[in-house]
Structures are given as C-alpha cells and as structure tokens.
Amino acid sequence: MKRLRPWTLLMIAWLAAVAMPALAGGGEPGESADSLAHRQVLVMLRVPAAHYRPDANYGDDYAHAPGRSARHRVARELARVHGLSLHDEWPMPALGVDCFVLDAPDAASATREALALASDPRVESAQAMQLFHALATPASATPAPAASPRAATGDPLYAAQPAAATWHLDELHAQSTGRGVRVAVIDSGVALDHPDLRGQIAVARNFVDDAGNVAEAHGTAVAGIIAARGGNGVGIVGIAPQARLLALRACWQRDAGSAACSSFTLARALQFAIDARAQVLNLSLSGPDDRLLSRLLDVALRRGISVVGAFDAQARDGGFPASHPGVLAIDGLGPTMAPRTVLHAPGAGIPAPLPDGGWGLVSGASFATAQVSGLAALLLQRRPGLAPSQLLALLEPAPGVVLALERPRAIDACAAMQRSAGHCVCACAAASAAR
C-alpha cells in the first residue's frame, strides 16, 4: 500500500477543515448531544458519477462541485415537506453521495420521517440517526512502578502491562515496532500533549463539533495503548510505538469511563480515514446495525484497510461493528458466550495515559481492541500489503488450541509474528536467554 507523505496528510486535514461545519451545536438550548442525535435523520442524495473519482480527496472541490447547490436545495425542500430542519451536511464520495442531517421535533418523528424519505425518488437512502457507546469501565489508580529491565530503560509501568508477559512485547518489538503504519483511532478526543503521546499523532481532527482538539479519557487511553512512546522515562510503551496515529474525534465523553458517538460523526471520521489511506481502523465501540456505516466499512475493507472492533457481550449479536463481516471482533474480558468468530486479547487492568497527564488502569473490550490494532500495525510493518483476511489468518489460534465453543479464541501474538516473520520469535528468544 502506498504511503502518504506528511504534507499530504496535512493537506487532507486542511481541506476537511474548510468544508466542515459545526455539528453538536444547533439543538435546543441546553440539549445534550445524545438527545439531539435521537431526533435526527440522515438523508443521502446521489452525486452524479461524472463528478466523482474513487481516488479523489473528498475535500478537493466540494465547495464548488457542480450540482452541490442543487442538492442543497433538494435537501431543504425535503426538510420543509417533512416538517424537519436542515442541520448539517457532509460529502461521502466513498459512496458517491452527499449526506444531510435533518432535525425532527422528537425521536418518534425522526423514525417516521426517515421511512417516508427513503421512498422519495430523489433520495438515495435515508435512516434515523443512531447512537454508539464505548466498551470500557472507569479508570482506577495506576499501579506502583515495578522493577523490570524495561522499567530501568525508560517505561516504568511496562511490567504492569498485560501484553508485556502474555504477548512477550519486548520480543515482538525486536521484530517490529509498527514503524510508519497509519492507524486511525476513531474515538473520543486524544490528549496530544500527554508525555506518552507527544509526537505520536500524525493528524488530529474533530468530527463532533468546532471546538478544536478536545482531550478526553477514552480516546486518550486507546491511543496510548496502541502507540505510546517507548523509552521516554515515563508511563508505558505502546503495542506499536512507532505507528502513526490519526486521532479522529467522532465521540464525545459522557463521563470519566464512557463515550458516545453518532452515525454521522462516525461516518465522517470513516470517510476521512479512507481518504487518508489508513491501514488499520480501531473502533472501540458498539451499537446497532447501521446501513451508512456498513457501506463505508465495506469500502474500507475492499481497499485493504483492516478494521478492528470491540465485541459487546451484552448485545445479542456482539454489537456493531464487531458483527459486520470482515471486521476483527475482539473480546477482552472472557471467557464469555462469544461465537467462534471472536478473538480474545487481554482486556483487564491495562495501564494507559489519562487526559490530565497521568496514567490509570483501564478495563474493557475497548482496550483489548486497541491492543489488537497495535499488533496489526506490527504485522503490517513486516508485510505492508497484508489484506484484512490475511491478517485474520495470522491472528487465528493454531488448530486444536480452542477446546470449548463458548470460549473466545485467545490471540497468540508470538505465533502471529512467527507466521509473519517466517522464523522463530519468542520461544527462541526465551531459550537463548535461558542458555
């Protein structure tokens, strides 16, 4: 996969900023983002094929695109006829549509009018806005630094990281550090100036509102678990410390341990990640099946982007996007009644950076997912053309390892790296140390 130069990523960010209006504002005074999303409708209007190039940046000429003003007028007319108001709009060239957000008086009206709009011949598709949530528990106090060779060389909390022992992280880093692999963290805001994240973020964008960068707990923890700086004298080391993160804020913080996102904010972040040629998408969240997001995920998978999603044990089908075909579904607190398509990674008591500049212990499928996204970056550094299906094959447990149908399949990171490298990794290193 072709790499983007830094100036190209910056140009994508600037073009997106030119086209992006505010989202979260515009509701009733004092109305929460959750409440506003519940009474919104998404309407997609088709963009003529003559003006769409699959390889084009979605901000290239949107402001002056032929037909844009006509589609805007159609959206306003649709809103008027259905008793709605136009709230926002955003191009989705990956699907060949423009997406418009219409406000309804209440949630029941939004559901009813979405069905009515879907039957209008001018409308490509329509749906009610949906909400998604992070799969995490509130952070607890960080453990005292433990003595270890890695702690002595600059990562004091290394010994407390589950992956340090379970995944033999030092041995993995001798093979790969994820150098240059682009990982899109589609989540709540990331603390860019945290000591463990300073210099690790290639691009930061806010798709929730026009507040600029916002430091929030869930997104900061996820980003740090994936790509925290190594050997800097503080905190932890990320699973892929030399990966390049795209910090895409599509969720807003509800409280210290959770975050929420909407169909629209997630869709905008997904469109950006696709255009920025991300190689891994981290989605540490869950919610209902969503047609718009499903279509964007299909585009991402067809373009060779690996998608890692958190498995929700409380949802009948594991929740979306984990249930979507082609997505790597990750469980972190097993054993659970998870289907055999779900992979298991450590998900409890993981030290992670917090927005206040400190560290805390976090748990949940959100953070197991982040570790697997980091591992995917390690494998992609070694094999840059790795397709999503090939990545899954590397992460699959060896035949005969899983004995019970209800138990998630634990990822053996050393075995995955060995398959990728073509030679012995962790066992050889351990044997050599013992000799």
Steps between C-alpha positions, in 0.01 A plus 500: 500500500632839402611721790383857541757769556448730803407798281228292333341418837517867597331598174220250566450648846492858364254414225274325750510803727394728213190290431402406857218684679414462868293195593421482869366857513165598360275303734269639764668709774653263752425192286759223530675352198334164576152653504559694179625189315186305599280742302710527185466345155775426248412554133737400220468671161682345208795686347515462118765248403664744258614711794627215720843339490559207738859612554416865566525677832153580631593863560656561159225706339193446714434869557481560123381159382239517222162410642588562863269802528223303328534214750496753781173643366353149474598429861333822617186420305489148645542645849215747443259239364567261788490759776874479566787749500839471328772469764820394325648343187812312399626337178545121496684442170589144603129431446437760229253696716462817701369440851258748659393508866139609560359582844158367602290621794548170686634144464166354387474758222858426392426128461173564314643761261810291425272226363305753296813664360644163396213460251560838333652445150741791554649328807778242464437373855381626838518382859448619853816606685634235738721515807804289587690462826850411616560164670701601804490530878622811687876524553638410842822606669820417317722233659835572657789453253638148511863408459573362155767541234257705290416724798869565551538614139214747503146354523421475875158336456614244244486208743137581580397475134326164435657479154849523650477142624204352308618620161878520571493861388876553513555205265232632265668842493826334400317399181275802440390827660226591252724763342304722263177297509197732503248409769175698514367532855132584450404587854464787744767770515868424560732697730764594242738649757502200736863393564432154356326637188702811417614469138302180438201659326532558125161673463231599752150591383175575682185368328267568793503881516716803425671509842840401361697227672340365819687275746269224627554185705395216270673619183819589688519153659436321170760708315759442773448124511556487125796734459637650823862612466757252620814574702398854595541456875127498584191281478456213259608392154238454230449172321615681184705795630611617156159487331356830378162574655210681338311632804147540365254630759162353409381444859435727796569421862197421717694448823845385608449145373279522192448677169222520241502547123238539227457349155594833343812578703628146447423516128696824460798352684484182291492702179805695616688182597427342161625808316809520723580137407501372854619141522323413825170635637453470877132506603481446877124546505170321449145571391219394267538394138539810287455508124714807430789380716476147356541636149805704602657201675450292185688766301781502757532120496499490119786749501706275725445687829484269802215585739522399867178525704405437863270204575208594724409204721173674595376522139321206340732491197805654666405849387598700195762532354636177654215308333576640155656249254874553465544690828736345757275459807697523826389396848701606803333366812434135409424223533158597368232345285674644197473332160803338345548799271608714798867533599613560858769742619595620850240754609523551876729719710688664212704811591419784262549878473229735629411851380641664815850386406503199732426130463230265626386139471226442243294193414256396231472375145590853385856456619538139389406632156767769521767239573398296196511813282856552623586138424351543152737795446798283602402236245430758229846651538647160415249432222364836372264344245324280755127477417241492782433130438874424512532691828221288647679185386816611684305571821299176499597253775666182381261208432415308815573788740134587560325227695168661594259660254403774741850618576647778288808405304803653670744676267854365516698808400829311480351239268352775281837675476674168429261431211569848367877492551547143382729411790480432873440810712414487871585136578843537343567816694394333826715193431798720418458696823479178701822369348 
